[in-house]
Amino acid sequence: MSEAERAAALRDVASLIRAVPDFPSPGILFRDITPVLREPAAMAAALRLHLDAVADLAGSIDRIVGVESRGFLFGMPIAHALGVGFVPARKPGKLPAATVTQAYALEYGEGTLHMHADALEAGDRVLLVDDLLATGGTAGAAARLVQRLGGEVVASLFLIELPFLKGRERLAPLRVEALLSF
């Protein structure tokens, strides 16, 4: 993808992201990606942009960890394209076998992530994928889960970053790739 094609693809994807005030609580400006998902060309462009952002990692990662739920939407096709396994990081009560758990703070509350205790092998090199980087709480929790399971997070990848919430700084020194900033 040329730089002009990349810029056009980013503009096209960004134009479909809807800003929803006061959702899920007052004072939050939610970035809704569902309009991107309903447009096949936009979804294909978003996937290509994701893959281009981490092209240097092809062949050097073992797993994609996708964070529930929108991290699944991009994480699964990225894993398929790279020929690696996909591991879900899920909310409580969603995984049937023994799990490892990590609590974290959100921009608008608290949460808990779970991964199956046998989801990774020692030394697995992992790319974390989610739709949005805000405070870094969710991605940080997912990274801690990967580490507790013996894996190494080599990078994190997001469709959207909200830089004013300083999530990138909280994830340092982890490599952070984000396609769009709002």
C-alpha positions as CSV (number, residue, x, y, z in Angstrom):
1,M,0.0,0.0,0.0
2,S,1.5,3.3,-1.0
3,E,1.5,6.3,1.4
4,A,-1.3,7.9,-0.6
5,E,-3.4,4.7,-0.5
6,R,-2.7,4.4,3.2
7,A,-3.8,8.0,3.8
8,A,-7.0,7.5,1.8
9,A,-7.8,4.3,3.6
10,L,-7.3,5.9,7.0
11,R,-9.6,8.8,5.9
12,D,-12.3,6.4,4.7
13,V,-12.2,4.3,7.9
14,A,-12.1,7.4,10.2
15,S,-15.1,9.0,8.3
16,L,-17.2,6.0,9.4
17,I,-16.4,6.1,13.1
18,R,-19.3,7.6,14.9
19,A,-18.9,9.8,18.0
20,V,-21.6,9.1,20.6
21,P,-21.8,11.6,23.5
22,D,-22.5,10.4,27.1
23,F,-22.2,6.7,26.3
24,P,-21.9,4.5,28.3
25,S,-22.1,7.2,31.0
26,P,-22.3,11.0,31.2
27,G,-19.1,12.8,30.1
28,I,-17.8,9.9,27.9
29,L,-17.5,10.5,24.1
30,F,-17.8,6.9,22.8
31,R,-16.2,6.0,19.4
32,D,-18.5,3.6,17.7
33,I,-16.8,1.4,15.1
34,T,-19.9,-0.5,14.1
35,P,-20.4,1.6,10.9
36,V,-16.9,0.4,9.8
37,L,-17.9,-3.2,10.4
38,R,-21.0,-3.0,8.2
39,E,-19.1,-1.8,5.2
40,P,-17.0,-4.6,3.6
41,A,-14.6,-2.2,1.8
42,A,-14.0,-0.3,5.1
43,M,-13.4,-3.5,7.0
44,A,-11.0,-4.8,4.4
45,A,-9.1,-1.5,4.5
46,A,-9.0,-1.6,8.3
47,L,-7.6,-5.1,8.2
48,R,-5.0,-4.1,5.7
49,L,-4.0,-1.1,7.7
50,H,-3.7,-3.3,10.8
51,L,-1.5,-5.8,9.0
52,D,0.7,-3.1,7.5
53,A,1.3,-1.6,11.0
54,V,2.8,-4.8,12.2
55,A,4.3,-6.2,9.0
56,D,7.7,-6.3,10.6
57,L,6.4,-8.9,13.2
58,A,5.3,-11.4,10.6
59,G,7.0,-14.7,11.3
60,S,8.1,-13.6,14.8
61,I,4.9,-13.9,16.8
62,D,3.2,-17.1,18.0
63,R,-0.3,-15.8,19.1
64,I,-2.7,-13.0,18.9
65,V,-4.5,-12.1,22.1
66,G,-7.7,-10.3,21.3
67,V,-9.5,-8.4,24.1
68,E,-13.3,-8.9,24.4
69,S,-15.2,-8.0,22.4
70,R,-14.1,-5.7,19.6
71,G,-10.5,-7.0,19.8
72,F,-11.9,-10.3,18.5
73,L,-13.2,-8.5,15.4
74,F,-9.8,-7.5,14.3
75,G,-7.7,-10.1,16.1
76,M,-9.2,-13.2,14.5
77,P,-8.5,-12.1,10.9
78,I,-5.1,-10.8,11.8
79,A,-4.2,-14.1,13.3
80,H,-5.5,-15.9,10.2
81,A,-3.5,-13.6,7.9
82,L,-0.3,-14.2,9.9
83,G,-0.9,-17.9,10.3
84,V,-0.8,-17.8,14.1
85,G,-3.3,-18.9,16.8
86,F,-5.8,-16.6,18.4
87,V,-6.4,-16.4,22.2
88,P,-9.4,-14.5,23.6
89,A,-9.1,-12.4,26.8
90,R,-12.6,-12.4,28.1
91,K,-14.9,-10.9,30.6
92,P,-15.9,-13.0,33.7
93,G,-18.0,-16.1,33.2
94,K,-17.3,-16.6,29.5
95,L,-14.5,-19.2,29.5
96,P,-15.4,-22.8,30.5
97,A,-12.0,-24.1,31.8
98,A,-9.6,-22.9,34.5
99,T,-8.6,-19.3,34.0
100,V,-6.1,-16.7,35.2
101,T,-7.7,-13.4,36.1
102,Q,-6.6,-9.7,36.1
103,A,-8.5,-6.7,37.5
104,Y,-8.1,-3.3,35.9
105,A,-9.4,0.3,35.9
106,L,-11.4,1.6,32.9
107,E,-12.0,5.2,31.8
108,Y,-15.5,4.8,33.2
109,G,-15.3,2.0,35.8
110,E,-13.5,-1.2,36.6
111,G,-13.2,-4.5,34.9
112,T,-11.7,-8.0,35.0
113,L,-10.2,-10.0,32.2
114,H,-9.8,-13.8,32.1
115,M,-7.7,-16.1,29.9
116,H,-7.6,-19.9,30.0
117,A,-4.7,-21.1,32.1
118,D,-3.5,-23.2,29.2
119,A,-3.9,-20.6,26.5
120,L,-0.2,-19.9,26.0
121,E,3.0,-21.8,26.0
122,A,6.0,-20.6,27.9
123,G,7.9,-18.2,25.6
124,D,5.0,-17.5,23.3
125,R,5.5,-14.1,21.6
126,V,2.2,-12.2,21.6
127,L,0.6,-9.4,19.7
128,L,-2.3,-7.8,21.7
129,V,-5.2,-6.5,19.7
130,D,-8.1,-4.3,20.7
131,D,-10.2,-1.7,19.0
132,L,-9.4,1.3,21.2
133,L,-6.6,2.5,23.5
134,A,-7.9,4.9,26.1
135,T,-6.3,4.8,29.6
136,G,-4.4,1.6,28.9
137,G,-6.1,-0.3,31.7
138,T,-7.5,-3.0,29.6
139,A,-4.4,-3.5,27.5
140,G,-2.2,-3.4,30.6
141,A,-4.4,-6.1,32.2
142,A,-4.2,-8.3,29.1
143,A,-0.4,-7.8,29.0
144,R,-0.1,-8.9,32.6
145,L,-2.2,-12.0,31.9
146,V,0.1,-12.9,29.0
147,Q,3.2,-12.4,31.2
148,R,1.6,-14.5,34.1
149,L,1.0,-17.3,31.6
150,G,4.7,-17.3,30.5
151,G,4.3,-15.3,27.3
152,E,6.0,-12.1,26.1
153,V,4.0,-9.2,24.6
154,V,6.0,-7.9,21.7
155,A,3.5,-5.2,20.6
156,S,-0.1,-3.9,21.0
157,L,-2.3,-2.9,18.1
158,F,-5.4,-0.7,18.1
159,L,-7.7,0.8,15.5
160,I,-8.2,4.0,17.6
161,E,-6.1,5.8,20.3
162,L,-7.4,8.6,22.5
163,P,-4.0,10.2,23.3
164,F,-5.5,12.7,25.9
165,L,-6.1,9.7,28.2
166,K,-2.4,8.8,28.1
167,G,-2.8,5.0,27.6
168,R,0.3,4.8,25.5
169,E,2.4,6.3,28.3
170,R,0.9,3.8,30.8
171,L,1.8,0.9,28.5
172,A,5.5,2.0,28.1
173,P,7.9,0.5,27.2
174,L,5.5,-1.8,25.3
175,R,5.3,-1.0,21.5
176,V,2.0,0.6,20.7
177,E,0.6,0.8,17.2
178,A,-2.6,2.8,16.7
179,L,-4.1,3.6,13.3
180,L,-6.3,6.6,14.2
181,S,-6.2,9.2,16.9
182,F,-9.2,11.2,18.2
